[in-house]
């Protein structure tokens, strides 16, 4: 289990675990090393973390040369902000999580109706929001919004709501998904609600996407992504992260490759885009999880690697110059900084590196600066949402040690402050545009705008306004080779209006422009049905004939979409791809995505053509076959859920966010529990892990799980006041008998025995120790 930005155990064990150095210093000062004495001196220099005024906070920033940071909003106009969106008038809609962690006990957090959705406006046009209107109030931990049609989507766990907008007043609301953020805890629930280029709504920490079609909300399965925050590039590919991963993302468009639920991972999705997780705070930051470990803080007590990466954005504002366009910016609230990453594309892959070594794009020595979400603004600036508070660790993972630190350093109060900043080129003035009165033709023209927010908003207004009267203009733009971005947006505007024809999709498929061909495949996949599957299969054959390596995964995805209707014809083409590109993981997984319920039959046919068991395709297919068998066996065990209902509920709250509801783990977060000997083996060994945590790689069978495939550490629950010994026993009894696991149960006495056996231990266990 790992934790998450905004609310991450990694994020703020606020000045936590350097404290062991301070206990009984007077008794042992003569035995301390110089490094320990230096740590004590540094710790004493930061006894408290006073709350600063917005104007004072500005003085504590260190920003990349050539840029200015300006205050856009602050308390009382905005309080405890966690997410925001610009509307077509250039106003800022903010999600305020005012009920979050009112104290170290999280008193009433999950029942306190203190959250708001507010509209901020700059009435005197001085660049600072001076007017606040509450759109909705009395919400419990709201976390995301997204404009759609005549209202907006709003996430208030566990539900996703659609709320009508009656002239800036909330009207009727309807449940879109009653299970949007079910189970789990504040750290591990869906969020983001990004309106994608393809007109679907995507979330972080979720496997679902949403769209309203002919007045009805539709939900589809897609890939699991990230923890807090989700962004997209100019071509609609999604980017995200988790607490310890700088930047993750997709090589391919989001609506592809998710047809096979037994396929645990599809290559090209959830890839580690920027593997360098080093951070460079400008002040000591011992207030992070596991700060007592040498690998967490350096000699100056500064965080070494991300422990709370969150809210990433791919900057596409057009206001910073070409060297910044398409860069990723990532929030680091535990280290009080914003990181800049430079991305590069080549041979169908996306890779990235940090823009600087030894410094950050933006950093503050104010510990309460918590950049939880970042956005490209309506004016092209980079916007930073600062929750500005002391406690950002949810009670679910809050240790007694951290509670003591919070009290000692006066970090509980004040609550409900918050700031929004924008970053601009030095001396440059940017104004917020108003697109609400633009003509339909002007909106079409704006699809070429250098600012991605303007392009996306123009597309949204055309689609949601059902502006079919401009379809001829849009069709003309889809053939304009001089503006690729306008061409792409026009293509998806036609699709969103429901007037894009199969002929036009095929035109783009054969256009010779790989980026347009990729968009066309994504559109075609949504059109495939039993009546036209044959025609789309013929389109895929034409792509195969082009033998463009970069397009082969996309071609595989299109063929896979037809396989459910024409399995015999599709499998012939899939087999050709599997044999020709047997060591290409992206083509291999595209093929496998179309083999749901037919994996074993396909495997037998493949063996007739190739005996190479070392091929990537063979290995990936065999893995999916095993996963399918495991899932089928697990579905049969219904009695177990009733027997261990209490443990199952606790598992959903504390463990499911990282290990998955099926126990098979989640890529970049947690290793499998299903079939793990660490779970079904010695009870005391399992209890040692759960009570004290586990750090470093873990081996399950023949596979070693380590960063970045999973988080580098599982937290300890031994000091969690929210979990009794009986609760821990119930969780472990559940996981030892859930899915395909079968082992004896754990009781309260077992937990007490384990506590006694490792009494006084602070460090998490390693694999070698457990052996």
N, C-alpha and C positions, 0 to 999 in steps of 0.2 A: 504494500500500500504506500502510495506517495501522496503528496499534498499539492495544493494549488495556489496559484496567485490570487491576489486579493486576500484570500483566506487560506494561507498556506502555512502549515507547520514549518515548512522550510522557510517560509517567509519571515516569520518573526517569532522566533523564540527571542523576543526582543531583548537584546543584549544578554542572551541567556548564558550559554554554558562556559563562559570564561570565569564564572564565579568560583569554581573550586579553588582557584588560585588565591581567593580572598579569605577563605575560611582559616582561622587560626594562624594568620600571618605572623602575629607577634610571637607565637610559640615556635615557629619554624623558619623565621626569616633568615637565619644563618645558613640554612640548608638549601635555600632557593637558588636556582641558576640565575644568571644575569637576564636571560630571556624572560623568565618568570617575573623577576623584579620589574623589568620594563613593562610587562603586561599589566602588572598591578598599578604602576604609575599611570599608564594610559587609561586604565579602567577608572581610576580615581579622578582623572581629568574630565570624565563624562558621567558625573553622578546622577544628573537629571537630563531630561530632554524637554525643555520648555516649549510650549506652544507659541509660535510666532505669528504676528499679524501678517496679512498678505503682502504688505509693503516690505516688511522685514524679511520675509521669505525670499523675495526677489533678490535680495542682497547676498543670499547664501548659495546662489547657483553659479556653476562654472560651465559655460556653454562654448561650443565650437566657435572659433574665431570667424567673424563675418556674419554672425547671426545675432538677433535680439530675441529675448523672451518677454512676452507681455501678458499681463493679467487680463483675462477676459471676464471672469466671474469669481466671486468669493462669497463666503458667508456674510450676511444671512440670505443673500439672493440664491445661493446654492448650498446644499448641506449633504454630506456623505455621498457624493456622486460616484457611481460605478460604471455608467455607460451613457452615451449620448448619440443623438442623430440631428443633422440639419434638415429642416423642412424646405420646401421650395421657395419660401419667403426669406430664407437665410437665418431663420430663428433656430435656437438650439433647444431641443427637447432632451431633458436629462432624467435618467433613472436614479432616484435617491434611495439608498438602502439605510435609512435612519434607524431601523430597529436592530441593526447588526451589532452583536456583542456589546450590550450596554455596560457590562462589567465582566470580570474574569469568570463568572459562573454562567455567563450567557443567559441571564435571567429573562425568561419569557421570550427569548429571541424568535422561536418558531411560532409564536402566537401573538406577537406584538404588532398591531396594525399601524406601523409608523412610517411606512414607505410611501413615496410620492412619485408621480410622473409630472414634471413641471416644464413650462415653456418659458425660456429666457429670451429677452429682447433688449436691444440697445435703442432706447427711445430718443436719446439726445445725440446719437451718432458719433460718440467719442471713442468708440472701440471697446467699451466696457458695458457688459450687460447690467442694466439698471432696473429692469422690470421683470417681475416673477409672477406667473399665473399657474395655479395648480390645475392640472388637467384631471388627474385622479389622485386620491389620497386614501389613507387607511389600508394600505397594501402591506402584506407580510413578505418581507425580503424580496421585492421585485428585482429582476436582474437583466432584462433586455427588452428592447422595443424595435419595431420595424414598420415603416409606413407601407400601407397596402390599400389600394382602392380608396374607399371613402372612410377609412379609419386606420387603425394600426394594430399590429400584433403586439401582445404584451405578455411576458413570462412572469408568472407568480406561482412558484412551486406549490403543488405538483402540476398545475395546469398551464396550458398555453391558451390565451384568450384572443379573440378578435373584438376590438372595441370601436364602435362607430364614433366618428368625430363630428359633433354638431357645433360648428363654429367655435372650436377650441374648448368645447365642453364635452365630457365623456357621455356618450349615449348608450344605447343597448349594447350588451356584450354577450358573446357566444363562445362556448368552449370549442376550440379547434382540436386540442389534444389533451385529454384528461390525464395522460401519462407522460407529458412532456418532460417533467423533472421529478419523476416518482422515485421514492427511496433515496438512498444516499444521504448526503449532508450538504451544507452550503458550499463546501469545497468541490464536490463532485456531482454537480447537477448541470444540465444543459444550459447554454447561454449563447449569446452572440447575435442570433437572428439577422444574419447578413443576407440582403437581397442580391442574389447572384446575377451575373451577366445573362444567364440563361432563364431568368425570370422565376427561378425557384428560391426558396428561403432556406439557408443552411445555418446550422448551429455548431458550436464547439461542444465537446463532451456529449456527443449524440451520434446516433446512426440514422437519423431521420431527416427528410427534407419535406417542405410544405409548399402548396400552391393552391390557389382558388381557380377552379375550372368550371365554367358555366354555373357559377353561383355556389358550387360545392367545394369544400376544402378537401384536398387530396393529400395523403401522406405516403411517401415512398421510402423504402430502405436505401441507405447509401453507406459509405464508409464511415467508421468511427474516427473522429478527429479531435485531438487536443484537449485542453482543460478550460482555459479562460481566454476568450477572444478568438476571432477568426477574421481574416482579410482575404483579398483576392488581387491578382495582377490584371494587366490589361486584357488578358485572354480568358479570364474567368477561372483560372486555377487557384485553388485555395491554399492559404498558409495559416499556421497556428503554432502552438508550442505546448509544453507542459512545464511544470515548475523548475525542472533542472535542465531543460533543453532550450537552447537559444532560439532556434527556428526550425520547425518541421513544415512539410508541405507536400503538394502533389505535383507530379510531372504531367499528369493528364487531367482533362476536364472532369468535373465532379460527378456527373451523372452516369459515368461508365464503370463497368467492371464490378458491380455489386449484385449480380444476379444469383450467385451461389452462396447461400448462407453457411455452407460447410467450409468455405474458403476463408481461413483465418486472416490471411494477409494477401493483398494483391500488390505485387511489385509496382512501384511508381506512385503509390499512395502512402501517406504517413512516412515519407522519407526524411532523413536527417539532412536538412539543407545546409545548416551552418553548424558543424560539429564542435567548433571552438566555443566553449561555455565560460570562458574566463571573464571575470568582471574586474573593474578598476574603480572602486569607491574612492572618494576624496577625503574620507574620515574613517576612523575605526568603526567597525560594524560588528561588534561581538554579539549583537542581538539577533542572531540567526540560529536556526536549528543546528544542533551538533557543533556549536561553536567551540566546544572543548576539544574536538578532534583536530590534530595537526593538519589534516588535509582540508579542513574547512576554512580556517583563517590563516593568514600569513603572519609573519613576525610583528607586523604593525597592527594586528587584530582586524585586518580588512578581509572581507569575503573574497575567496579565491575564485569560485565558480558560481554560476547562477543557482539559486535555491528557490526562486520565486518568479521566474520569467513569465510575463503575462501581457495580454492586450496588444499583440503585434499589429502593425499596419505596413502594407506595401505602399510607400509614398508615391503618389502619382498626381501631384498638385500642379505641376508645371510652373512653379514659382521659385524653385531653388536652383535651376540650371540643370543641364543634362547629366552631370556627374552624380546628382542626387536622385534623379528620376528612376523609379523602380527599386530604390533601396528599401530595405526592411528596417523599421525602427521597433525596438522591443522594450517594454517596461521592465524595470527591475526594482520593485518596491521594497524588497528586503535590504538592498544596497543603496536605495535612494538615487536611482539613475535611469537614464534612457540610452540604450545602445543603438548604434548604427551598424548595419551589415550591408555589404555590397554583394549583389547577386549576379550570377553569370549563367548563361544558357549555352549549351553545346551538345550536339548529337542527341537531342531529345531529353537531356538531363538538365537539372537546375542545381547549381552549387553556389556556395557563398562563403565569404570570409568577413571577419570583423574589419571595420574601416580603419581602426586604429589599434595599436598595441600600447598599453600603459596609460590610456586615457579613454574617456567616453565622450559621446556627442553632448550629453547633458548630465550633470551630476550636482548633488546638493549635499551639504554637511548638516542639513536639518533632517533629523531622523524621522520626523513625522511626514515628510514628503513621500507620498505613496502613489507613484504613477501607475495606475492599474489598467488604463485603457488609452489607446492612441488612435487618432483619426486624421485622414486627409480632409481639410476643411473646405467649406463652400467657397472660400476665398483663395484656396490654394496653400494656406498655411498648414503647419503640422500642429494639431491640437493634442494637449496632454490633460487627461482627467486625473486629478489628484484627490484621493479620498481623504487626505490629511487627517490622520489620527494616530494614536499610539498603538492600540490593539488592532491587529489585523489577522490574528490567529483565531480561528473558530474554536469554540469550546470542545468540539469533538476530539481534537488532538492537543488541547492545552494541558501542559504538565504542571504539577505543583511547583516545580522549579521556575517555570516561566511566570506563574501567578505571583510568586514571591518577587521576581524581578520587576514585574509591572507595578506592584504596590510600592516597592522600594524606590523606584525611579519616577513615580507619579505619572504613569503612562495611561491610566484609565480615563482621565478627563483632560481637557474638555472633549465632549462628543459633538457630532453633527457640525463640524466645520467642513470645509471643502473648497477646492479651487479648480478652475479650468484656465489653462495657459495656452497661448499660441506662440509658435516659433516662426519667425520671418527673417528674410535677409536683412542685414543691418541697414537701417534707415529707410527700408521700403515700407510703403503704406499699401495695405490690401483691404478692400472693402467687400462686404458680404453682398452677393447678388440676390436679386429677387426674380425668380423665374415664373412666378404665379400668374403674371399677365402677358407672358410671351405668346405670340400667335403660334398656330400649329406648324406653320412653315419655319418660323424661327426656332422652334424646338427641334425640328429635323436638322437645321443648320448647326445647332449646338452639339449634335452627336460627334462633331469633329473637334470640339473644344479641347485644349490641352489639359484642362483640369478634369480628372476622372469623376469627381463629384458632379460636375455640370453635365457630363455625358450621361452618367447613370441616372441623374434626376430627370433629364430630358427624356430618356427612354422610359422611365417610370411614368411620367406624366402622359406620354403618348399612349402607353399600354393601358394604364388605369383609366385614362379618359376615353378609351375606345376610339381613338382618332383614326379610324379606317379611311377617312377622307384624304390622308396623306400617303396612302400605300404606294401610289405611283412614284412619289418623290423618294420614298424609302427604297423601292425596287431599283430606281436609278442609282442611288447611293451604294447599293450592294455590289454594283459593277464598277465602282470608281476605284481604280488602281492607285490613285494619288493619295488616298487617305484610308489606310488599313483600319485604323481604330473606328472611324466613322462607318466604314463598310461593315465591320463586325457588329457594331451597335444597331445599325439599320437592319441587319439580318435578324437579330434577336428581337427587335421591335416588331418586325413583321410576324415573327413566331409568337410573340406575346399577344398580338392582336388577333391571332388565329387566322391570318390570311397568307401565311407562308405556304407555298405549294411544294409538292414533292419534286416537281420539275425544277424549281429554284434551288432546292437542296442538292439535287443531282448536278445542277450547273456548278455549284460551289465544290462538290465532290471532285469534279473533273477539271477544276479551275487551274490546277498547277501551283497554286499558292498553298503551301502546307498548313499555314495558320488558318486559312479559310476552310481547307479540307477538314481540319480537326473540328472546327465549329459545326460543319455540316454533318459529320458523323454523330456528334452529340445530339443534334436536332433529329437526325434520321432514327436514332435508337428509340426516341420517344414516340415515333410514328409506327413502329413495327407492330403488326397484328396478323391474325390468321388470314386476312384477305390479301395483304400486300407483302407478306414475308418473302415470297418468291422474287418480287421485283427488287426488294432491297438486297436480297442475296446476289442478284445479278449486278447490282451496283458495287457490292463488295468484291465481286470477281474482277471488275474493271480496275479497282484499286490494287488488287493483287498483281494484275498484269503490269502495273507501273513499276513494281519492284522497288519502291521507295522505302528504304529501311526505317526511316523515321515514322512512316505511316503504318507500319505493320501492326503495332499494338492496337492502333485505332481500327484498322481493318479487322483484327481479331475481335474487338469489342462489338463491331457491327454484325459480324457473322454470328457471334455468340447470342446476340439479341434475337436472331431469327431461329436459333436452334430449338427453342421451345415449341415452335410451330412446324418446322421442317427439319426434324432431327437427322434424318438420313442424309439429305442433301447438304445440310450445314456441317455435319460431322466429317464429310468427305473433305471439305475445305479446311476445317479445323485440323484434320489429320495432316494435311499438306503443310500447314503452318507449323504444327508441332514438330514435324520431321525436319523441315527446312531450317527452323530457328530453335532447335532443341536446347541450345545453351543460352538463349536470350530470355532472361527471367520475365521481361515485360510482355513479350509475345506469349510465352508459356502461360503466364497467369491470365492473360486475356482469353486464351483458348479455354482454360479450365473454368473461367467464369461462365461459360456456356454449357457446362457438362453436368449441371445439377441432376442428381439421381441416375446419371449415366457414367459416372467416373470409372467404375470397375469394368464395365463393358468396353469403354473406350481404352482402358489400360490393356485389356487383352488384345484388342485390335492393334494397338501401338506396338505391342511385343512381337507381333507377326512381321512388323516392318523394321524394328530396331531392337537389338539386344543390349544397347548401351544403358546400363542401369546407373551410370555415373552422370548422365545428362541432367541438366537442370530441370527440363520438363518432367522427366521420369520422377525425380525426387519430389518436385512440387505436387505432382498428381498423386503420388503415393501418400504424401502428407495429408492431402485433402480426403483421400479414401479413409485413412485412419480417423480423421476428424469426424467424418460422416458416421462411421461405425460407433464412435464414442457418443455422439449426440443422440443417435437412435437408442442406444442402450440407456442413456441417462433419462430420456423421456419416459421410459417405462417405470421409473422409480417414483411413483406419485405418493405412496404411503410415507415415504421419508419426509416430505414437506409437512405433513400433518404432525408427525412424531416430533419434529424439531422446529416447530413453527416459531418459537421464541428465538432460537438461534438463527433461523433464516432471516427474521426481521432485523436482528442486530447485524448480521452479515451485510444486508442491503445498505445499512447506514454507514458502517465502518469499513467494509472491505470491497464491496462490489465495484466501487468506482475505479479501482485499479486492477482487480482480478476478473471482472466480468461476471454477468449473471450465470454464465455456464461454467465458471471456474477455470476457463481455459486461458485466462490472462488477457491483457490488453497491451498491444504493441506500444512501446515507449513508456509504459507505466509499470505493470506488474506481471510477474511470472505466473505460470499455471499452478493452480491448486489441485485441479482434477488430475488424478493419476500420479501425483507427486509423492514420492516416498517420505519427503519431509513432513507431509501432512498425515499420511496413514501409518508412518512408522512410530518410533518411540514417543510416547506422550510427553515425557519430560523434555525431550529435545525440542518438540514443537512448542511447548510452553515457554521454554527459554527464548525462543525466537519472538513469540508474541509478547511476552512480558518485557523483554529487554531490547528487541529489535534485531535486525540483521543488516550488515553492511557488506558491500562488495559483491562479486559474482556468486551465483548459486548454480549448482549443477543438478539437473533433473534428467535422469536417464543418461543418455549420451550427449545431451546438449547443455552447454554452459550459457546461462543468461546473465548478461552484463550490460552496462551502459554502452550505447544509447538504446538498445533494444528494450531494456527495462530501466526503471530508475535505479540508482546506485544503492538505495537504502530503503528498508522497510521500517516504519516507526515502531517505537515501543508503546505498549498499552498498559504496562504495569503500574504506572502512576496516574492513569486517567481516572479522575474522580467520578466520571460518568459511567464507568464500567465496574460493576462489582465482580467478585470472584465467580459468582454464579453466572453472571452474564458472559464472562470469558469462557467458562466451561460450556455454556450453551452454544456459543459461536463455534468452538472447536469440535464439539460433538456433531454439529451440523456439517461442517466442511469435511469431517472424517467419514461422513456417510452420504454426502451429496454426490450427484452426478454418477461417476463410476467408482467412487471411493467406497471402501467398506472396511471399517476398523471399529475397535471398541470405543465407547464414549468416554468423555472426560467429566469428572465431577469436581465439586468445590474443594474437596480434600486434595485432589491432584494439583489444583492451582496453588493452594496454600503450601504444599510440599515444594513446589517449584520456586515459590517466593523465598522460602527458607533456604533452599539449596544455593541460591545466587544472591543472598541478602547483601545489600550494600553495593551491588554492581551498578555502574552508571553507563559504561560503554556498551554499544550493541555487540552482538556476537559476530564472528566471522565464520565462514564455511569451515576453515581448518579447526577452529576451536570446537565447533559442533561435532566434527568427526571424532 
